Amino acid sequence: MRILVVEDEKKIADFIKEILEAEGNEVTLSTSTEEVLEHNYVSSHDLMILDLMLSGKQGGLDLVKMLKKDRTGIPIIVLTALNQINTKVELFNAGVDDYLTKPFEALELLARIKSVYRRYLEGRIENEMVIDDMIFQRKEHLVIRAGKKIFLTVKECELLCFLIENAGKIVRSEDILKRVWNTRVGFHSNILQATVRRLRKKLDDGFEKKYIKNVHGVGYCFEK
């Protein structure tokens, strides 16, 4: 596993690096939020261990919020000297996967890493759909097609999910309206047409293969 350790206390950083490398992991050490962002370390690592109280303009919690806002899915374990309940609540609300209070034992750190990464992989398998050159990550409302990131609205995401679930089949407009908008044909029916147009523009424009097909007078089909 490739693990990013963001810790500005050298002794602690070296201690963590030694522990992780002894288990066969590749470790990158960083001392600040700014360095992490400048070198785009997050995209090339599987998990991040992050000190909450970093020196510099931006602390660990600032980095967590930035990554979650950008829908970066890397699992994050926070190290903190703070043990108050409000700190824990704030961390989990910000999107942290787990935390350890300092000082901590090496065995506990390794156990937390294995647990967090296992949950992450299980969630990713359940969340991710791969169709040819397209990756659809439902929870993130994100499509990656030929390396291009495409962000979807909630309804676009629900519509795409329903069409993919029925890939290769014609899905009637009335069934889509009932599933996605909990309504019927003739009531806001134009909202379906508008959403499909936006979704097709996002997914298919600029690509030779077109995934979403309009079946006139009936509904729509997602072609594999």
N, C-alpha and C positions, 0 to 999 in steps of 0.2 A: 504494500500500500504506500502511496505517496502522501506524506503528511506535512502540512505547513504548520510550523510552530511560531506564533507571534508573541514574543516575550522579550521585554527590554532589560530584565535582570539576567546577566550573563550566566551566573552560577546555575540558576533554575533552568535556563534554556539549554545549557550544556548537559545538565542532569537528564532532562527529558529526551534530548537527542540520543544520549547514550542508551537509555532504556529502550527507545523505539528501534534504534538500529540493531540492537542485540536481538530483536525479534524479527529482523529481516526487512524492516521498513526503510524507505527512502525518505530522508528528512531535509526540509529546507527551513533555515532559521531566518526570521525577520524581526526587526525591533520596533516597527511603527506601522500604523495604518497607512501613512503616506507611501511607504516603501511597498507595501502589499499591492496598493492600487497602481503605483507607477510601473511595477514589473508584471502586473496582471497575474500574480501568483495563483489566485483562486482557480483560474481556468485549467491549470495544469496539476492540480492536487485533488486527492480523494476525500480528505478530511482536514479540518483546521482545529488546532488547539490555540486558544486565544486568551491572553491575559486581559482582564477587564480594566485594570488601572495602568494603561500605557501612558508614558510621557509623550509630550508633543501636542499638537493642536487638536487632534481627534483621538478619543479613547477607544477602548474595545467595543463598548456598546454602540458608539457611532458607526463603527465598521459593520457590526451586525445589522443595524438598521439600513445602511446603504446596500448591503448585499441582498437583504430580503426585499427591499424596494425594487431592486433590479431583477428580482426573481432568480437569484443565483441559488442553486439547490445544494451547494456543498454543506455537509453536516458540520456543526460547530459545537465544540466543547469549550466552555469558558472556565478559566482559572481565576479565582477571586479570593481575597482575604476577608471579604464581607460575608457574613452568615445570617444577616437579617432576612426575615420572611419577605419584606417588601422588595429587597434586591432580587430574591429568587423569582418572585412574581414578575418583576420587570423583565428579567432575562427571558423567561419562557414566553411572555407576551411579545417580546421583540423577535422571537423565532429561534432562540438557542435550543439545541437538542439535548444538552446536558451540561452540568457544571460540577466543578470540584473546588472545595475550599482549601486554601493553603493553611498549613502544610498538608501534603497528601502522600500516600504510599504508592510505590511504583506498581504493585500488583493491582491496586484499585484503578489507577489510570489505564492500565492495559485492559482491564475488564470493562471499563466504561467505553473505551474505544471500540472494542469488539461488539458490545451491545448496541451502541449508536450506529455503527456502520452496518450491522446486520439489519436493523430496523430500516435504515435508509435504503438498502438494496431491496428489501421486501416491498417497501412502499414504491420504489421506482419501477419494479416489475409490474405491480398492480396499476400504476399510474400511466405507464408509457405504452403507446401504440406505435409500431413501426410498419409503414406501408411503402415499399419501394424506396424512393428518395426522400420520404417524409417521415419525420418523428413528431408525434402528437403527445404532448405532456399535459394531461387534462387539468391537474391541480394548479399548474402554473399558467393555464390559459395560453399555452405557447405551442407554436408549430415551428419546427426547423426543417426547411426544405432546401436541399442542396447547400447546406451551411448557412442559409439566410434565416434569421430569427423573425418570426411573424407573431405579434401579440394579438390575441383575440379578446373581444368583449365576452361577458358572461353568456349572453344568448347565442353569440356566434359559436362559442365553445360547446354549449349544450346541443346546438343544431348539428355541428360537425360530429360530435360524439354519437348522436342518434343515427346519422347517415352512415358512419363507419361501422356501427354495430350491425347495420343491415347492408353492408357493402355488396354490390352486385345485384341488389334488388331495388325495384322501384318503390319508394316510400311516398304514400299519398299525402297531399297537402294537409288534409284534415287530421291525419295521424300525427304529423309534425306539430301542428297547432295545438293539438291536445297534449302532446308530450312536453313541448318546450314552453308554451305559453298558457297551458291549461285552459284553452278556449276552443271555439269552433269556427268552421268556415263561415265567412260572411261577417265575422266580428273581428276587426283588426286584421283581416286577411292580407292587406297590403304590407303589414309589418313583416310577414314571412318573405315576400318577394324582395323587400328592401334589404333584409338580413342576408338572404341568399346572394344578392348582388354584391354586397360588401365582402362576404366570405369568399366568393369566387374571385373577386378582384385581388384579395389578399393572397389566396392560395395558388391561383392558376395563371394570373397575368405574368407574362414573361417566360413561361414554361411551355415546352412543346406538348407535354402530356397534361390533359385537363382532367381533374378528378371529379368535379361536380357537374352532372349533366341534368339539364332541364327536360322533363318529359311533359310536353305540352298538354295541358288540360288534366293532368293526373297528379304529378308531383315531381320528385327529384331522385336522382340515383348517384351514389358514390361508386365510381368505377375503379376497380383494383388495377 
